[in-house]
Amino acid sequence: MCSNDVKQVLTITNTNHDSFISDIYPKPCSPVKTEGIPLNCSARGVLVSTVDCEPIGCGFEPIIRIPTVLQGLDIGSCVQKWSSLEYLMKNGGNKQVKIHVSESPQMDFINKNFVYRSLPFDDFVRRASEKTHSEYFISETENYYLRALGDDPRREIADIHSQFPTLAQDVKFPYLFPREKFFSSVFRIASEGLQLWTHYDIMDNFLMQISGRKKVVLFSPDDVNYLYLNGDKSEVLDVDNPDTDKFPDFYKAQKHVCFLEPGDVLFIPALWFHNVISLDFGVAVNVFWKHLDSQFYDSKDTYGNKDLLPATRATQIIDRAVKTLEELPEYYRTFYARQLISRIEKKVLKLSDKT
């Protein structure tokens, strides 16, 4: 079996708001630059494809935004200061944090091969930075992952300025997007070697790598049929060595790969699947923003990971349709199910062609 083709993610140095908007983040229904890669970026990655978006008043942007590593941005003194464990522990304090703990370095959210535990932040940082532990929950080689939450996760959105105000003074967000669109800033810390499950987010975001290195593997939304989804997560844990008997179509998905160093910022467009491996003990901050109108998002979603409201309603309709088809004998059920699938594909693709 042939392996997935691999493309290196585009890398741009010394970007600013104007070049980010014009070269990476075109405005809704605006003409797209197709002459080639911007002059100030390396020729290691994917090009923006040609898109003909007619001004039909749809209000939606064509899906042309691509993952891009941004280098040379000023993200604050955190890059230097947080490389010190002592500084991180002292200024993060001893507030209790809820963490993932797993014996396996490949965390599986679908099958929950981890447990949730709580530790004082400084103790957690110490443990996560160790390869073997004198104190542990499961085993002396267990792995740790922090995805910081609001103090009241059901009501509060994650924001490093609220949960870790002292450390937040060291961070500068790359506001290459309208400030009023800001949704959350998620503080993340992971053990060396930890691999997170492949998933997508519904909002655009910046992954700011502050200490340690990461390998990130991304997949386009166009490859969704090859990723074996369960909800918003892929069942394929090891994206480099997948089980080809269980996931034979996975190799049809195009892999986009980048390696992040401290100070790098990865732009991850909404709906792009991503799998993250911490090559070292690492600290990062994700900044999410609502790139669509607020009406599309669930106002009660403090995590920012629920599907857009129209998509949720459509899924519920599909579930009801499937339930209704179950009333038919199998031969008829299969016939009408294929008709419905064909009808949805034709109508959605026709709509996409117009936008």
N, C-alpha and C positions, 0 to 999 in steps of 0.2 A: 504494500500500500504506500503510495506516495504521500509525503508530508505536505502540510499546508505551505503555500507560497508565503514568504515573509517579506513585508515591506517595512523599511525604517520610517518611523514617524518624522514628519517635517520638523526641522529645528530652525528657529529664527533668533537672531541676536539683536539686542538693542532696539526692541520694538517700542512703540508708543501707542497712545490711544488711536491716533489717526491711521497708522499703518495696520494696527490690529483690525480695525473696522473695515478698511478697504481691502486688505489682502486675505484675511482669515474669516471675518465675521460680517459678510455683506448684509446690507439692510434688506428688509422684507421686499420681495418682488423688485429688486433693483438689478441692473445689468451686472454681470460678473466678469472680472478680469480673467482673460483666458490666454494672455500672451505668454505666460509661463510663471516660474517661481519669482517672487519679489527679489529685488537685487540684494537685499541684506539677509537672505536666508540661505542655508546650506542646501545643496542639491541632493539630499539624501532621502527625500520622502515623496509623498504622494502629491500630485498636483490637483488643484481645484478643477473639477470637471466643468464642461460647458453646460450651462443651463439657460434655457429660453423661458423666462417667466413673464408671461404677458400681463400687463396691468389691468386685470379684470376686477380689481377691487376686492380680492379675496382676503386680504389682510394677513396672509400667512407667508412665512419665508420659505423659499425652496430649501430642501435639505442638502446643503452644500458645505456646511461648516465641517472642518476636518480637525482631528486631534493635532495639536502642535506643541512642541516644547519651546518655551520662551526663556531665553537666557539673557542675563544682564539686567533684569528688573531689580529695582530696589525694594526688597521685601523686609528691610529692617535689620536691626542688629542681632536678631534671633539666630541667624546663620552662624555667627561667631559665638555668641553666648551660650546657646543651647547645646553646643558640642561638649560642654562640661556637665557631667552627671551631677556634680555637687551643686552647680548653679541651678540646674533644672529641678532638682529635688527641693532645694532651699526655697526657691521662688514659686514653685508649684504648691508647696505647703503639704499639709497632712489631711486635707479633706478626703472623705471617702469617695472612691470612684468604682463604678460597676464595670467589670472587665470580663472578657472571654478567656477561658483557660482550656487548653486542649493538649492531649498527649501527642497528637499528630501535628506536624507543621502545616498540613493542608486542612484548613478549616472548612467544614461542610455545613452550610447553613440549612440546607434541605433536610439532611439526616441528623443534624444537631450532634456532631461528634465533639462538642465542647460543653462546658458548664459555665454558668454565670457565677462570679464570685465578687466580693467587695474587698478592697484594700485601701489603706491610706495612700494618697498619691505618691508620696516619697518612697514608701515601701514598694509600691508597684513598679516605679521606675527602676529601683535597684534590682528587683527580681527580673524584670523584662530585659535588662542589660546583661544578665548572667546567662551562661550556657548550661551550667548545672546549679542546682539550688539546695541550700541547706534547709530552707523552709519551703514547703510546697503543698498543693492541694491534692494532686493526682500522682505525680512522679517527679523525680529530681531533674528530669529533662523536659518538663512541661513548657508549653509556649503560651505567650500572653499577647493580648490585643486589647487596646482601649479605643473605643469610639465614643468620645465624650458626649454626654447628653445634657439637656437642661436640668436644673436642680429639681424641677417637677416635670419629667418628660412628657406627661400627658397634656401639659399646658404651656410649657416653655420650650422655645426653639433653642437648639445648641448655638452658643455664641461664646467664643473664647474670652471676649471682653467681660462677659457676665460670670462665667464659671472659673476663669483663671485670670483675673484682672491684672495681677502683677506681671505675669509672663506676657500678657497681651500687649503691654507697653513696648515690647521688643519687636512687635510684628507690624509691618505695613502691608495692607491689602493692595493688590494690583487692581485698582479701580479702572479697568479698561471697559467697564460696563456702567450703565447709569446707577448711581448710588441708591436711588429710590427702588431699584429692582433687587437689592440685596435681600437674601433670605436667611442664610445661616453660615456660621463658620465652625467647622467641626475639627476638634483637636484629636489627632490620631497618633498612637504610639504602638509599635509592634516589635516583637522579639526577632532576632536574626533568623532568617530562613522561613519566616511565616509566610504562607500563601493564602490569600483571601479568595473566596469563591467569585466566579465570574458573574457579573450582574450589570444592569443598566440603571441609570438615574433619569428622572424625568426633567431635571433642570440642567442647564449648562453649569459647569463648575471649573474652578482652577484647583489643581492639586499642587500645593506649595511644598516642595521637599526642603526640609530645614536641616536635618542631620541624617547621616547614613545615606545609603544608596538603595534605589529600587529598580526592579525590572517591571515594566508594565506592558502587558499584551492586550491589544484592543481589537474588537471586531465591529465591522460596520452594521448598522441596523438592517441593511440589505441582506445580511447573512443569517437572519434570525431563524430561518427554517433548518439551519444546519447545527444549531447550538443546543438542541435538546433542552428546551426551557421547561422549568417548573415554576410558574409564576414569573417573577422578574429575574430569576437566577438560572444559570445553566447547570445541568447535572454533570457536566464534564469538569472534574476537579483538576486533573493534571493536563493542562492545555498543551504541554510539550510532548507528553507521552500518553495520549489517550488510549482507552480500551477500544480497539478498532472493531471488535466483535459486538460490543455493546453500543458503540457510537460510530457506525460505518460512514455516515455522511459528514462527520465533523471536519474531515480533511478538505471538504469543499469550501470551508470558510477561509477567507483571506485574513491572515494575521498581520497586524500592524504593531511593531515592537519599538520600545524606546527604553533607555537606561537613564535614570534621573540621578543627578549629583546634587549635593547641598546647594541651595540657591536657585535651582531650576524650578520652573513653573510649567506644569502640563495642563493645557486646555483640553478638557474632555467634553465634547458636545453632548447634549441630551440624547439619550437612546443608544449611544455608543457603548457596547459591552466592554468591560475592562476586568482584567485579572492582575492582581498586584502581588509581587513577591518582594519581601524586604531582604535585600542582600546583606544588610547589616542591621543591628539595632537601630531603629529609625524613628524620627519624629517628623510629622507633617501636619499641615492645616489645609482643609478643604474649604473653599469659599463657593457657595452656591448662590445663584440668582435666578429670578423668574424672568426668563426671556420672552415668555408669552404673556398675554393679558391675565390678570389675576383671576378672572372668571373661570379659567380652565383648571385651576388648582383647587384641591379640597382645603378649605380654610381651617379645618380641624386637624390637618396633617402636620404635626410638629416635627416629624422626621423628614418630611419632604420626599418620601419614596412611594407614595400612592400614585397609581396611574391617573392621568388626566381625567377629569369628570366625564367628558363625552366618551372616552375609551372605556371607562368603567361601566357606563350605561350600555354601551354596545356589547360588552362582554356579558352583561346580565341578560340582554336580549338573546344572544347566541345560546346561553345556557338554557333559557326557556324553550328556544326552538329545538335544541337537542332533546330536551325532556319530552316535548310534544311528538317528535319523530319516533320516540321509543314506543309509542302506541301502535305503530305500524308493524306488519310482518317484516322480517329482516330484508328480504329482497326489495320491497318497496322502500324501506327505511334507507337502504344504501343508495337507491336510485335518487330519491329526493334530497338526500344529504349531498350527493355530488352536484346536483343542480344548484343547491344553495351556495356551495363553495364556489362554483363557477360564476354564479351571479354576483357574489360579493367581489371576487377578483376582478371581474369585468368592470363593475361600477366603480370600485375604488381606484383601479388603475386608470380608468377614463378620467376620473376626477383629478388624480395626480398629474396626468398629462396636461390638464388645463391650468394647473397651478405651477 
